[in-house]
Amino acid sequence: MYMAFFMEKTIRLKIMAFFLAILCIISSPQKAIAKETVPLKENELYSKACVLMDGDSGRILFGKNETLALANASTTKILTAIVCLENSDLDEIVTASAKAASQPKVHLGMKEGEQFYVRDLLYAMMLESFNDCAMALAEHVSGSMEGFAGLLNEKASQIGCTDTYFITPNGLDAENEESFHHTTAADLALLMKYCCWDSKEAKTFLEITQSMTHSFTNLSGKNYTVSNKNAFLSMMPEAISGKTGFTSAAGYCYVGAIESEGRKYTIALLACGWPNHRTYKWSDAKSLFGYGMEYYRAKMISFTDTVYSIEIVNGRKADSTLSDWGKKVAIPAGAVLTETNQSYLLAEEENFSYELELPKKIYRKVNAGDVVGKIKCYLNGACIAEKEIYINEGCDLWGFSNLFTCFRKAYFIM
C-alpha cells in the first residue's frame, strides 16, 4: 500500500513538472522577428580572400583578407569588357594581330588578319573566356596591350579601387618592373558593382553576360558558336552576372552579382582552391550570397525636408523700421534635398542615426545661400552621408548708419 501511494505521488509530480515546463515555454519571451546577425566564419570558406558587397552603396558586408593583393586570372575580363563597351561601338571591325592570334588557350583560334565585329568578340570573351578575343579587343581600342592596360588601371582608379594593377587584358599571369597583375577582393567586387549597375554600358554588359549562347560569323563568313561557362547562372535564380577565372598563380577565382527583392549584391572570390577543387568557388558563392539575402534588408537614407529657424543677433531685415530695432530676428534655413536618396543593406540590429550641426545664433550678416550647418547620417558610428544647410534669405545687421536712416524716416528729418 505504501509502495502504491509512493508511485501515485511520483506520477503526480511528473505531471506537474510537465505542465510547469509547458507554462515556462509559453510564457518565455519570444524573438521571432528580431535576431542578431550571425556572421560567416572565415574558416568556413575556401577562398583565401573574398568579399560580399552591397551593390548599391558599395559597403562591404563581409570580408576575408579583402585588401590582400592577389592574382585574379580571367575575372580581369569584366573590366576589359566594360572599358571596350565605353570606348568603342559594337559594330566596329576588329582585325586580329599576330599577338592576338598567338594567345594561349582558352582561345577562339582566330588567325592573323581575321576580322570580327566588336560585339561578337565581347560575347566570345565573356561567355567562353577566350584569351585571343580579349587581346584583339584591347589592341583595337588602344593600339597595344600596354596602352589598354593604362586604360584599365585608370578606370579602376576612377571607380574607387585602391590596389588594382592590370598588365594583361585577359588576366593571364604577368609581372613587370612596377608590380604583378593583381587586384583585391574588395576592389574586384567594386568593379563588378560598376559593370552591373553604375556604368552607362551596364545594360549591354548584363545582356552579354546573361546570354547562354551566341552564334556569329567573321567578316569572311566563317561560323562560330560560343556558350556561357558561368555555371552559377543556373545555380541561383537571383544570379544576374558573373565571371570565372583560373591560372596556376591565381587558382580558381569568381566574381558575381545577384538581385533579390530590390537588393543588389556582388561577391569576389580569389584563390578559391586549385585542381581538383573546381567546385569550391560555387560553395563559397552560395554561402556568401545566402548570408547576404538572409540577414540584410534594403533601407534608404532619408533626410527630412525640415526648415530650421536661426536667430541673427542684432539682425535687421531689408524692410525693417525703427520699431524693429532690438527685436529678435529669426531667419529660415534648410537643406536642399535634390539628390536621390541612397539605399543601404542593413542587418536587423543596424540603424541610421542623424546628427544636426547648426548654431542657434549667428553674430554676422548673412546672405541667401550661405552654408550655416550640416545634417549628418551615421551607420555604426561612421558618417556615411551629409547634407549642407543653407540660409534661405539674407539678413543685415543694425549699425549706426541704418539706425540713423530709420530714425530720420520715422521723424521726417531731412
C-alpha positions, 0 to 999 in steps of 0.5 A, a space after each residue: 500500500 505504501 509502495 502504491 501511494 509512493 508511485 501515485 505521488 511520483 506520477 503526480 509530480 511528473 505531471 506537474 513538472 510537465 505542465 510547469 515546463 509547458 507554462 515556462 515555454 509559453 510564457 518565455 519571451 519570444 524573438 521571432 522577428 528580431 535576431 542578431 546577425 550571425 556572421 560567416 566564419 572565415 574558416 568556413 570558406 575556401 577562398 583565401 580572400 573574398 568579399 560580399 558587397 552591397 551593390 548599391 552603396 558599395 559597403 562591404 558586408 563581409 570580408 576575408 583578407 579583402 585588401 590582400 593583393 592577389 592574382 585574379 586570372 580571367 575575372 580581369 575580363 569584366 573590366 576589359 569588357 566594360 572599358 571596350 563597351 565605353 570606348 568603342 561601338 559594337 559594330 566596329 571591325 576588329 582585325 586580329 594581330 599576330 599577338 592576338 592570334 598567338 594567345 594561349 588557350 582558352 582561345 577562339 583560334 582566330 588567325 592573323 588578319 581575321 576580322 570580327 565585329 566588336 560585339 561578337 568578340 565581347 560575347 566570345 570573351 565573356 561567355 567562353 573566356 577566350 584569351 585571343 578575343 580579349 587581346 584583339 579587343 584591347 589592341 583595337 581600342 588602344 593600339 597595344 596591350 600596354 596602352 589598354 592596360 593604362 586604360 584599365 588601371 585608370 578606370 579602376 582608379 576612377 571607380 574607387 579601387 585602391 590596389 588594382 594593377 592590370 598588365 594583361 587584358 585577359 588576366 593571364 599571369 604577368 609581372 613587370 618592373 612596377 608590380 604583378 597583375 593583381 587586384 583585391 577582393 574588395 576592389 574586384 567586387 567594386 568593379 563588378 558593382 560598376 559593370 552591373 549597375 553604375 556604368 552607362 554600358 551596364 545594360 549591354 554588359 548584363 545582356 552579354 553576360 546573361 546570354 547562354 549562347 551566341 552564334 556569329 560569323 567573321 567578316 569572311 563568313 566563317 561560323 562560330 558558336 560560343 556558350 556561357 561557362 558561368 555555371 552559377 547562372 543556373 545555380 541561383 535564380 537571383 544570379 544576374 552576372 558573373 565571371 570565372 577565372 583560373 591560372 596556376 598563380 591565381 587558382 580558381 577565382 569568381 566574381 558575381 552579382 545577384 538581385 533579390 527583392 530590390 537588393 543588389 549584391 556582388 561577391 569576389 572570390 580569389 584563390 578559391 582552391 586549385 585542381 581538383 577543387 573546381 567546385 569550391 568557388 560555387 560553395 563559397 558563392 552560395 554561402 556568401 550570397 545566402 548570408 547576404 539575402 538572409 540577414 540584410 534588408 534594403 533601407 534608404 537614407 532619408 533626410 527630412 525636408 525640415 526648415 530650421 529657424 536661426 536667430 541673427 543677433 542684432 539682425 535687421 531685415 531689408 524692410 525693417 523700421 525703427 520699431 524693429 530695432 532690438 527685436 529678435 530676428 529669426 531667419 529660415 534655413 534648410 537643406 536642399 534635398 535634390 539628390 536621390 536618396 541612397 539605399 543601404 543593406 542593413 542587418 536587423 540590429 543596424 540603424 541610421 542615426 542623424 546628427 544636426 550641426 547648426 548654431 542657434 545664433 549667428 553674430 554676422 550678416 548673412 546672405 541667401 545661400 550661405 552654408 550655416 550647418 550640416 545634417 549628418 547620417 551615421 551607420 555604426 558610428 561612421 558618417 556615411 552621408 551629409 547634407 549642407 544647410 543653407 540660409 534661405 534669405 539674407 539678413 543685415 545687421 543694425 549699425 549706426 548708419 541704418 539706425 540713423 536712416 530709420 530714425 530720420 524716416 520715422 521723424 521726417 528729418 531731412 
